[in-house]
Amino acid sequence: MTAPVPLGDVHIIGVRHHSPACARLVRETIAAHRPAHVLVEGPADFTGRIGELLLAHTPPLAIFSYVRDAARTRLSWAPFCDYSPEWIALTEGRAAGARVRFIDLPGWRAADTENVYADAERRYADATERLCRALSVDNVDVLWDHLVEAHPYEGLAERLNAYFDLVRGEADAGAEDTAREEYMARWVAAAAARDDGPVVVVVGGFHRPALVARLANADGDTVPEWPTVPDVPEGTETGSYLVPYSNRRLDAFTGYASGMPSPGYYQRLWESGPREAAAGLVADVVTRLRARRQPVSTADLISAKALAEGLATLRGHPHPARTDVLDGLVSALVSDALEQPLPWSARGPLQPGAHPVVVEMVAALTGDRTGRLHPDTPAPPLVGAVAAELAALDLDGSRDVRLDLTDSTDLRRSRVLHRLRVLRVPGVERKSGGDATSAERWQLTTSEQREPALIEAAARGGTLADAAATTLADRADRRNEVGSLAGLLYDAALCGLADLAGDLTTQVADGVASARELGPLGAALRVALGLWRHDRLLGTAGSALLGTVVTTATTRALWLAEGIRGGDVPAEPARLRALAAVRDAVRDGGAALGLDVESAIGVGGRLVANQDAPPDLRGAGLGLCWALGAAVTPSDAVPRAPAVLGDWLAGLFAVAREEVLDDGGLTSVLDELVRALSAHEFLVALPALRQAFEFFPPAERERFATALVARHGGEGSGRGLLRVRADPVLVAGGAAIEEAIDEMLTRAGLADL
């Protein structure tokens, strides 16, 4: 029988990541015991680079890890801020002269999850939910504040142990956590068996009970070797780098999946204590609200402070905690009803439509802190290569850049900028361009987030072109909708990635042949036709494979359109754009691609005649016939029913815009028809009519207005008709009310009074 590993000098601290109270406990434990070894949950393959991690950085920062194989690229982050218990363990342990090590499996092993420091709360939700109900708190974050952050330091270690024993006792760790805990336990056992001084271990609280149990059952009679770091699997590429992080990325209110919410507040709590943190939160909220011209009076602040202190007393807190302050501020500053729950009552991102005061409160909770790396921090080659390329192409700094793609240097600039855009590197925004034009305008701005974005992009390739190609290929693997694939194809062409564009074209070709929705199919057709027809600059003009895509998509779009039924439903712009793309394909590429004009006109004619087809498709069918040269009389086909007039016109305008502009007779018919509508009928027709005329740009709408002015004997431009001050819907609604009143007076014999 073997003796267990002695735990007298092994101090295993279970923590919640990014908890100021846990960070204080770690600091005090290291100061009290002066350990020989400090072991920290973190990627073991980064232990040799802890010196790099402890350069004079400004947190928050993160260890970014990736693994890339032939199938995919996986990424993970292990973030640290000033008050992360792991960060305090590293810095205080090194200062105390301890040997500091990371003891978790390598970062590339954890790269299936976005965040290494995931608290496993989803796996012990049942226990925490029962605690929340028992203590009448909303969620695990409020529970944590109530049990830990809001109370004095005395007895914290015991409270933490009891809390984590409870929640772990009912949770299934799963295979991945079991493997991690076995590995971490081997490191702890090896350090304890050296008997050269105390050992402090800092791990997520979920893992502490398992480590204690494993060490109690371990063999204490032998001195185990230090565990080895697992080898990288053959055929894979891995890497780890430090990246600057930000409060926004740490915050649960902006989508961070683990740790603590409200990093700006907890930074104050760490630096100054609970009373000053509460006062600082109030000051930040007031400053933000007043900067946005939201009134906040002294009386409001007095009320908020009194409410927060009253809530703290009621909830048993010696000082107002985070939610005490927030609830007090809401009660004092928000007088109208809230349409959604307060964000601190449930975990997750702030939802659209939140009250403006609540939005500013969440922003104040988050703070605007952004980390900075020491200049000597190693970075992947891509970072320097991109900086050099931007400087060589005169694309560094902040500026407005205009490019002429017929110039070879500008074409190269465009491709570099599009690659950065695809990688979502901050500070690169295209303001105009595309759609078969040779001019582009870009807005470049300096951004603190550019460096971390490029470090993370390096996981996808050693060069900018490779990283962009890998990113687009990964997105294509995750999407099976043909319109989205066509958009990726267009991006590949803009980036100058010919090989990838060829692969994506094949995927798009397969997708259009089996497409079932007209809208996405039309999006694919527009992209393929544009690349086939125009883009000599991009090297895709006249491509045989793209030509096949255009032909297949056009034929299938006509077949899908003819099969749509639905009665008098509203217009769908996506399917109307699809028929406009069919028009362009048949009219501009028919001869070269073997598309039959008469067949397309035949489909258009059958759409016009099919009363079971939606009105927008009937109008689009007439537009298709007209645009392809068939003899039609559009003014005779205009429907008189107000409920379908606008939708029918939307289809016509979408497909035959130029023909409509050149036909004065149609304008006259529409004028007479609209003038004959009652106020109620006009109100019914107005929304769809407004949508229909959106297919014309402002200058062309002005041509309509000018023709109407002339028709009624006026002179000059009709621009004034397009610039009414009142909402047309309100005007039409008022007219309908007046008409209804007139009818009531007439029925009552009071119309002449």
Secondary structure, DSSP 8 states (H G I E B T S, - for coil): -------TTEEEEEE-TT-HHHHHHHHHHHHHH--SEEEEEEEGGGGGGHHHHTSS-BS-EEEEEEEE-SS-EEEEEEEE-TT-HHHHHHHHHHHTT-EEEEEE--GGGGTTSSBS----GGGGHHHHHHHHHHHT-SSHHHHHIIIIITS-STTHHHHHHHHHHHHHTT---HHHHHHHHHHHHHHHHHHHHH-SS-EEEEEETTTHHHHHHHHHTS--SS-----------TT-EEEEEEEE-BHHHH-GGGT--SS-S-HHHHHHHHHH-HHHHHHHHHHHHHHHHHHTT----HHHHHHHHHHHHHHHHHHT-SS--HHHHHHHHHHHH--S--SS--GGGS-S---TT--HHHHHHHHHHH---B-B--TT----HHHHHHHHHHHHTT--SSEEEEEETTSHHHHHHHHHHHHHHHTT-TTEEEEE--TT-SEEEEEE---TTHHHHHHHHGGG-SSHHHHHHHHHHHHHHH---HHHHHHHHHHHHHTT-HHHHHHHHHHHHHHHHT---HHHHHHHHHHHHHHHHT-TTTT-TT-HHHHHHHHHHHHHHHHHHHT---SS----HHHHHHHHHHHHHHHHHHHHHT--HHHHHHHHHHHHH-TTS-HHHHHHHHHHHHHTT----HHHH----HHHHHHHHHHHHHH-HHHHHT-HHHHHHHHHHHHTS-HHHHHHHHHHHHHHHTTS-HHHHHHHHHHHHHHTT--S-SGGGG--SS-HHHHHHHHHHHHHHHHHHHHTT-TT-
